[in-house]
Amino acid sequence: DCRAVKNVGYVAVVNSISSADDSSEIPSSFVYSVKINERNELDIDTMQIFPEPNQINVRLWSRNDDLFLIYTYNANALPSTCTLYKLFGEAFNATDFLPCQNSRVVEFFTIRKELFIFIGNYHELNGTTNTFSSIMRFNATTKKFNIHQKLYTNAIRVGKHFYLDYNRQRQHFLFIGNSYDVPSIVYKFVNGFFVPQIGR
């Protein structure tokens, strides 16, 4: 994934191999910084290394001048958590730990200035893809994300937030793309929660 903040680009990759690493066979995930120097040349530097196995997805998200990073994992033995990082200076530091289970989808979004994260869990520990995914809502007092709502998903492939403006009002939606002949669903944000919509 990639984002730019304050004229610096950031590129996050999952379980890559660093050619500069003597051990070279240990998979790690990396964040690179991308800058244009005074000679109008591109500088690409390894900014941070995350030497953790079984990572399957990464997302970067910027809001104002803040930059967030989250990795998800294949976890077949124990319930897992996904660490949410925030950029402080020249490094990402852990700020929260979110429940996740073999999550293939992460979607950040805001509704009326409130922060949300949708975490799409692909399957349970026993392998069944019939599971629940979570919408996390930021608590401004504790500075942490809490589970706000759970949605039924089946081997989720896509989770995307979007909005439509109608009659001077912004309406928010969440699209969930399932697998294995399970219908995909559009949810509408109504009275604080996402409600499935039936198309005509």
Backbone bond lengths (Angstrom), bond angles and torsions (degrees), N, CA, C in turn:
res aa  C-N    CA-C-N  psi(-1)  N-CA   C-N-CA  omega(-1)  CA-C   N-CA-C  phi
1 D - - - 1.451 - - 1.531 107.94 -
2 C 1.322 117.73 163.63 1.461 119.85 -179.71 1.529 110.69 -151.02
3 R 1.323 114.67 148.21 1.463 122.57 176.85 1.521 108.02 -150.54
4 A 1.333 115.84 161.45 1.460 121.40 175.58 1.519 109.48 -126.42
5 V 1.334 116.58 133.64 1.461 123.30 178.81 1.519 108.10 -139.20
6 K 1.318 116.26 130.59 1.466 121.87 177.79 1.530 111.98 52.60
7 N 1.324 114.88 44.57 1.460 122.00 175.03 1.524 114.00 65.96
8 V 1.343 116.02 22.45 1.455 121.91 173.77 1.529 107.97 -125.41
9 G 1.330 115.52 131.76 1.452 119.44 176.51 1.522 110.96 -91.90
10 Y 1.325 116.33 147.57 1.462 121.90 178.32 1.526 108.07 -129.11
11 V 1.325 115.55 130.50 1.457 121.73 179.39 1.525 108.10 -122.41
12 A 1.329 116.87 123.69 1.465 122.05 -179.57 1.525 109.07 -112.67
13 V 1.342 115.86 130.28 1.461 121.26 179.17 1.521 109.31 -124.39
14 V 1.333 115.45 155.95 1.462 121.39 -175.65 1.521 110.49 -107.92
15 N 1.343 115.85 129.08 1.467 123.06 172.88 1.522 112.85 45.33
16 S 1.337 114.51 56.45 1.454 120.89 174.95 1.530 108.43 -94.88
17 I 1.320 116.45 175.23 1.460 121.52 177.60 1.521 108.09 -118.56
18 S 1.307 116.78 125.39 1.459 120.64 179.20 1.526 109.64 -82.84
19 S 1.335 116.99 124.54 1.458 120.79 179.66 1.526 111.50 -68.06
20 A 1.344 116.50 -19.43 1.464 120.51 -179.66 1.517 112.04 -87.71
21 D 1.322 117.25 -4.67 1.458 121.84 -177.08 1.524 109.56 -89.48
22 D 1.333 117.46 120.62 1.460 120.96 -177.74 1.519 111.97 -62.37
23 S 1.346 116.70 -34.98 1.462 119.54 179.21 1.518 110.44 -70.75
24 S 1.284 119.36 -32.28 1.463 130.72 167.67 1.522 117.49 46.40
25 E 1.323 119.13 -16.48 1.455 119.96 179.34 1.522 112.12 -99.97
26 I 1.317 117.35 -5.92 1.462 120.82 -179.32 1.520 108.99 -88.42
27 P 1.330 118.28 117.03 1.455 118.94 -178.71 1.523 111.19 -69.87
28 S 1.295 115.87 134.14 1.452 122.34 176.48 1.516 108.67 -137.25
29 S 1.298 115.50 161.22 1.455 120.47 174.35 1.520 109.05 -107.28
30 F 1.316 115.68 148.37 1.455 121.00 -171.26 1.523 110.94 -130.23
31 V 1.325 114.91 151.74 1.456 121.87 165.95 1.521 107.56 -119.80
32 Y 1.317 116.38 127.41 1.456 122.22 178.86 1.522 109.62 -108.42
33 S 1.317 116.35 144.04 1.459 121.26 171.64 1.520 108.85 -100.82
34 V 1.327 115.25 142.80 1.467 121.66 -177.58 1.523 108.08 -127.16
35 K 1.340 115.91 119.76 1.460 120.70 -177.93 1.522 109.71 -134.50
36 I 1.325 116.46 155.25 1.453 122.47 171.47 1.526 107.54 -101.33
37 N 1.326 116.54 121.14 1.463 119.74 -176.63 1.525 111.66 -84.39
38 E 1.334 115.48 -177.77 1.471 120.56 -175.02 1.525 112.67 -67.77
39 R 1.328 117.47 -14.91 1.467 121.39 176.58 1.527 111.93 -94.59
40 N 1.355 115.50 10.33 1.470 122.14 -179.39 1.527 111.21 63.65
41 E 1.342 114.86 32.72 1.455 121.20 176.56 1.532 109.12 -110.54
42 L 1.311 114.58 155.19 1.455 119.68 -177.77 1.526 110.63 -89.09
43 D 1.340 115.88 126.14 1.458 122.10 174.10 1.522 108.90 -106.28
44 I 1.316 116.30 121.06 1.467 121.58 177.99 1.525 107.38 -118.35
45 D 1.326 116.64 117.30 1.462 121.46 -176.23 1.525 110.64 -127.03
46 T 1.332 115.42 145.73 1.458 120.40 172.26 1.518 108.57 -70.84
47 M 1.313 116.03 117.52 1.459 120.49 -175.13 1.525 111.60 -93.40
48 Q 1.352 116.22 -41.68 1.458 119.41 -175.27 1.521 109.18 -156.33
49 I 1.333 116.03 144.67 1.461 122.77 -179.46 1.521 109.01 -116.88
50 F 1.323 115.97 136.67 1.463 122.22 176.94 1.526 107.70 -119.81
51 P 1.353 117.90 90.46 1.473 121.34 -175.52 1.522 111.61 -81.94
52 E 1.310 116.42 71.23 1.461 121.73 -179.11 1.522 108.83 -126.27
53 P 1.334 118.09 136.28 1.463 120.56 -178.96 1.526 112.01 -80.16
54 N 1.330 114.95 165.72 1.470 123.78 169.51 1.521 114.72 66.81
55 Q 1.313 117.59 20.84 1.462 118.86 174.87 1.522 109.09 -76.66
56 I 1.342 116.34 138.28 1.464 119.46 -175.46 1.523 113.42 -123.43
57 N 1.317 118.03 -14.34 1.461 119.37 -178.05 1.522 109.20 -155.59
58 V 1.326 116.10 154.56 1.457 121.19 176.81 1.521 107.83 -144.27
59 R 1.334 115.74 142.84 1.452 120.93 175.24 1.522 109.70 -136.05
60 L 1.315 114.88 139.69 1.457 123.26 170.43 1.511 108.08 -111.36
61 W 1.332 115.92 145.78 1.463 120.23 -179.84 1.515 108.91 -147.15
62 S 1.317 116.27 132.01 1.463 120.25 179.06 1.519 109.84 -114.86
63 R 1.318 114.73 140.56 1.459 122.08 175.86 1.519 107.69 -139.91
64 N 1.318 115.91 118.17 1.460 121.10 -169.90 1.532 107.50 56.53
65 D 1.326 118.38 -121.21 1.463 120.50 178.17 1.523 112.56 -104.65
66 D 1.336 116.33 11.35 1.466 120.36 178.98 1.526 110.10 -93.11
67 L 1.322 116.11 143.67 1.463 121.61 178.55 1.518 109.12 -126.89
68 F 1.341 115.86 129.34 1.459 122.61 -178.34 1.522 109.99 -117.08
69 L 1.331 115.00 152.13 1.462 122.28 -178.47 1.520 108.70 -139.10
70 I 1.344 116.18 138.15 1.459 119.78 175.39 1.520 109.22 -143.31
71 Y 1.345 116.02 136.06 1.454 123.31 172.39 1.526 108.42 -108.86
72 T 1.341 116.42 146.83 1.459 120.88 173.06 1.529 108.75 -118.05
73 Y 1.349 115.57 165.64 1.460 120.18 -167.99 1.525 111.86 -134.52
74 N 1.346 114.79 152.54 1.451 121.25 161.83 1.521 107.26 -78.82
75 A 1.306 116.95 121.58 1.469 120.10 -178.32 1.518 108.41 -135.41
76 N 1.326 116.33 106.38 1.460 120.19 -176.28 1.520 113.15 -111.13
77 A 1.322 117.47 4.84 1.460 119.62 -177.98 1.519 112.47 -116.43
78 L 1.321 117.05 -43.87 1.456 120.91 -175.66 1.519 109.89 -134.27
79 P 1.336 116.92 153.35 1.472 117.91 170.72 1.516 109.31 -56.79
80 S 1.299 116.54 139.49 1.459 119.52 -173.97 1.522 111.26 -117.06
81 T 1.302 114.67 166.86 1.457 122.00 171.51 1.515 108.26 -123.65
82 C 1.314 114.67 151.60 1.456 121.01 176.26 1.522 108.02 -111.15
83 T 1.315 115.77 128.51 1.458 120.53 -176.71 1.522 110.07 -82.88
84 L 1.328 115.37 130.55 1.461 121.43 174.68 1.519 107.67 -98.41
85 Y 1.329 115.77 125.49 1.460 122.16 -179.82 1.530 110.18 -110.08
86 K 1.322 114.64 151.84 1.460 121.12 174.33 1.527 108.37 -128.86
87 L 1.318 115.85 141.28 1.456 120.22 -178.55 1.521 110.51 -76.91
88 F 1.333 114.85 121.69 1.457 122.10 173.98 1.529 107.33 -122.89
89 G 1.310 116.71 109.00 1.456 119.44 -178.63 1.507 111.64 66.98
90 E 1.345 116.12 -114.69 1.459 121.67 -176.10 1.529 113.29 -106.07
91 A 1.337 117.98 12.20 1.465 119.27 -177.36 1.524 110.60 -148.00
92 F 1.333 114.32 153.40 1.459 121.08 173.30 1.529 108.84 -89.67
93 N 1.337 115.58 127.59 1.461 121.61 178.08 1.523 109.88 -115.06
94 A 1.326 116.07 144.38 1.466 120.97 179.77 1.519 110.53 -65.50
95 T 1.329 116.63 132.55 1.463 121.40 178.11 1.520 113.33 -122.24
96 D 1.358 117.34 -18.47 1.458 119.56 -178.13 1.523 109.09 -160.89
97 F 1.353 115.33 159.90 1.457 121.39 178.64 1.525 107.58 -128.63
98 L 1.333 116.39 115.95 1.455 121.63 -170.97 1.525 110.58 -108.73
99 P 1.346 117.80 136.39 1.464 119.82 177.57 1.522 110.77 -64.91
100 C 1.334 115.07 132.88 1.465 119.66 178.68 1.522 108.11 -153.94
101 Q 1.331 116.42 156.89 1.459 120.76 -177.85 1.524 109.03 -145.05
102 N 1.345 116.88 100.88 1.462 120.89 -178.76 1.526 110.88 52.06
103 S 1.301 115.74 50.03 1.468 121.54 -172.08 1.530 110.68 -81.20
104 R 1.315 116.00 123.89 1.462 121.92 178.87 1.524 111.44 -101.90
105 V 1.323 117.05 -13.92 1.467 121.05 -173.79 1.521 109.67 -128.97
106 V 1.322 116.60 130.91 1.466 122.41 171.27 1.523 107.58 -134.75
107 E 1.324 116.22 127.77 1.460 121.07 -179.14 1.525 109.60 -132.01
108 F 1.331 116.47 119.88 1.458 122.39 174.69 1.524 108.72 -93.33
109 F 1.332 116.80 143.18 1.465 119.15 174.40 1.523 110.16 -162.42
110 T 1.312 115.78 166.06 1.460 122.07 177.20 1.521 109.55 -124.29
111 I 1.316 115.27 145.06 1.467 122.49 173.27 1.514 107.07 -133.13
112 R 1.319 115.79 117.80 1.466 121.74 -178.73 1.536 110.83 49.56
113 K 1.300 115.18 47.97 1.468 124.85 176.74 1.523 114.01 70.68
114 E 1.333 117.67 3.84 1.460 120.40 175.20 1.521 109.73 -92.62
115 L 1.336 116.07 143.90 1.460 121.92 -177.16 1.526 111.03 -93.42
116 F 1.334 115.52 136.88 1.462 122.07 177.04 1.525 109.17 -133.78
117 I 1.335 115.21 150.70 1.460 122.04 169.20 1.525 107.71 -130.74
118 F 1.326 116.25 127.32 1.462 120.42 171.92 1.527 108.09 -99.40
119 I 1.332 116.46 125.65 1.461 122.14 178.50 1.526 108.27 -115.03
120 G 1.341 115.17 112.15 1.457 121.07 -177.20 1.519 111.58 -93.17
121 N 1.326 116.73 109.74 1.467 122.26 -179.21 1.527 110.00 -84.98
122 Y 1.343 115.69 127.55 1.464 120.01 -174.82 1.524 112.51 -77.46
123 H 1.340 117.15 -44.78 1.467 119.83 177.92 1.519 110.50 -156.21
124 E 1.328 114.53 165.88 1.458 121.84 -179.96 1.536 109.90 -83.39
125 L 1.339 115.86 176.94 1.463 120.77 179.18 1.523 112.09 -61.51
126 N 1.348 117.19 -33.33 1.463 120.05 -178.87 1.526 112.56 -82.15
127 G 1.340 116.78 2.05 1.453 120.33 176.27 1.511 115.24 96.53
128 T 1.325 118.66 -14.94 1.459 119.84 -179.83 1.512 110.55 -68.04
129 T 1.328 115.16 137.24 1.466 120.01 -179.21 1.524 112.31 -89.50
130 N 1.315 117.10 -4.93 1.467 120.43 172.85 1.520 107.78 -78.43
131 T 1.298 117.01 107.28 1.462 119.53 -173.19 1.526 109.60 -151.35
132 F 1.315 115.46 -174.98 1.459 121.17 176.28 1.522 109.46 -119.20
133 S 1.312 114.79 140.83 1.456 122.27 174.54 1.518 108.61 -110.37
134 S 1.331 116.70 159.80 1.464 120.62 -169.18 1.522 112.81 -118.59
135 I 1.323 114.26 140.39 1.461 122.16 167.37 1.514 106.90 -102.38
136 M 1.323 116.55 117.93 1.449 122.43 -179.09 1.525 109.40 -100.11
137 R 1.328 116.08 138.76 1.470 121.83 -178.85 1.528 109.25 -120.69
138 F 1.312 115.57 135.99 1.468 120.68 -175.99 1.516 111.14 -77.79
139 N 1.342 115.50 130.80 1.459 122.18 176.29 1.528 107.96 -97.18
140 A 1.313 116.92 112.61 1.467 121.09 -175.19 1.522 112.52 -66.89
141 T 1.325 117.57 -21.48 1.461 120.98 -179.76 1.524 111.38 -79.45
142 T 1.330 116.22 -50.01 1.465 120.38 -178.40 1.526 112.58 -85.59
143 K 1.348 116.66 -13.42 1.469 121.86 -177.06 1.528 111.53 63.16
144 K 1.330 116.39 29.65 1.457 121.75 179.34 1.527 109.99 -128.76
145 F 1.351 115.13 159.58 1.456 120.64 174.06 1.522 109.79 -92.64
146 N 1.331 116.20 136.73 1.459 122.90 177.48 1.522 109.34 -120.61
147 I 1.332 116.19 151.54 1.465 119.40 175.98 1.520 109.01 -64.91
148 H 1.308 115.86 122.56 1.466 122.14 -179.29 1.528 111.63 -102.06
149 Q 1.339 116.65 -35.50 1.458 120.71 -176.90 1.521 108.68 -160.61
150 K 1.340 116.07 147.18 1.458 121.25 174.70 1.528 109.92 -115.37
151 L 1.325 115.61 139.58 1.459 121.92 179.48 1.524 109.30 -121.03
152 Y 1.332 116.58 138.65 1.460 120.92 176.41 1.529 108.85 -71.20
153 T 1.332 115.75 130.57 1.462 121.04 176.51 1.521 109.54 -137.82
154 N 1.325 115.34 160.60 1.457 120.75 179.14 1.524 108.43 -136.56
155 A 1.334 116.88 108.39 1.466 122.38 -178.55 1.527 110.42 46.55
156 I 1.306 115.33 54.27 1.462 121.62 -173.29 1.531 111.33 -57.02
157 R 1.322 114.99 136.66 1.461 122.09 178.54 1.530 112.21 -112.26
158 V 1.337 115.67 -31.53 1.461 119.76 -174.79 1.524 109.05 -138.96
159 G 1.326 116.31 138.42 1.460 122.54 170.38 1.517 108.19 -142.87
160 K 1.312 117.87 107.25 1.459 121.26 -173.76 1.530 111.32 -131.56
161 H 1.333 114.36 131.63 1.463 120.81 174.03 1.523 109.50 -90.20
162 F 1.326 116.04 142.63 1.457 120.62 171.32 1.519 108.46 -151.10
163 Y 1.330 116.58 167.53 1.471 119.94 178.63 1.514 110.16 -139.05
164 L 1.330 113.85 156.98 1.462 122.31 176.55 1.524 108.27 -129.66
165 D 1.310 116.36 139.12 1.458 121.51 176.51 1.521 109.42 -98.42
166 Y 1.329 115.62 125.26 1.460 121.12 -179.41 1.522 109.10 -142.20
167 N 1.319 116.06 127.00 1.457 122.29 176.74 1.535 110.86 53.55
168 R 1.353 114.63 44.37 1.464 122.87 178.02 1.525 113.56 65.17
169 Q 1.299 116.40 21.09 1.458 120.61 176.70 1.527 109.45 -127.94
170 R 1.310 115.87 138.96 1.460 121.34 179.25 1.523 109.50 -94.49
171 Q 1.322 115.89 123.38 1.453 121.97 -179.84 1.531 108.94 -110.27
172 H 1.346 115.42 133.13 1.462 121.05 -172.99 1.525 110.63 -107.17
173 F 1.340 114.42 143.18 1.464 121.40 -176.88 1.529 110.03 -135.94
174 L 1.329 114.55 157.80 1.464 121.46 175.59 1.524 107.45 -133.86
175 F 1.330 115.89 121.01 1.464 120.63 178.13 1.516 109.25 -96.73
176 I 1.342 116.45 128.78 1.456 123.23 178.53 1.521 108.49 -115.92
177 G 1.339 115.97 117.93 1.460 120.92 178.07 1.521 110.63 -103.41
178 N 1.354 116.32 110.80 1.457 122.23 -178.79 1.533 111.23 -95.46
179 S 1.346 115.32 176.09 1.464 121.89 178.89 1.522 109.86 -121.87
180 Y 1.336 115.57 178.96 1.466 123.88 173.76 1.528 112.69 57.73
181 D 1.320 115.85 49.71 1.470 122.95 175.76 1.531 113.34 61.69
182 V 1.320 117.33 14.75 1.462 120.40 173.62 1.533 107.88 -86.21
183 P 1.332 118.21 127.42 1.469 119.69 -175.07 1.528 112.26 -58.98
184 S 1.313 114.72 141.99 1.456 120.55 170.27 1.515 108.74 -80.83
185 I 1.326 116.85 151.26 1.466 120.88 -169.42 1.521 110.46 -133.95
186 V 1.325 115.52 141.31 1.463 122.35 168.78 1.522 107.95 -102.56
187 Y 1.337 116.33 125.32 1.457 122.60 177.29 1.520 109.15 -105.71
188 K 1.324 115.80 143.63 1.464 121.56 176.36 1.526 109.41 -113.03
189 F 1.314 116.83 138.39 1.459 122.40 179.43 1.525 109.06 -79.03
190 V 1.347 115.70 111.24 1.462 121.77 -175.87 1.528 108.65 -131.59
191 N 1.320 116.58 121.58 1.465 121.62 177.88 1.526 112.33 51.74
192 G 1.308 115.12 41.77 1.461 120.11 172.94 1.509 116.01 91.97
193 F 1.344 118.33 -3.45 1.465 120.75 -178.26 1.523 110.51 -138.10
194 F 1.343 115.53 158.68 1.454 120.67 178.62 1.525 110.22 -89.37
195 V 1.337 115.22 126.20 1.468 122.61 -175.42 1.526 108.37 -117.58
196 P 1.350 118.00 131.03 1.474 119.68 -179.67 1.522 111.60 -63.58
197 Q 1.335 114.75 141.76 1.452 121.01 -179.60 1.528 110.32 -109.20
198 I 1.310 115.56 145.92 1.471 121.79 177.93 1.515 107.79 -108.47
199 G 1.318 116.62 117.53 1.457 121.03 -178.54 1.519 112.37 -73.56
200 R 1.332 114.74 159.51 1.474 119.86 177.34 1.520 109.75 -121.60
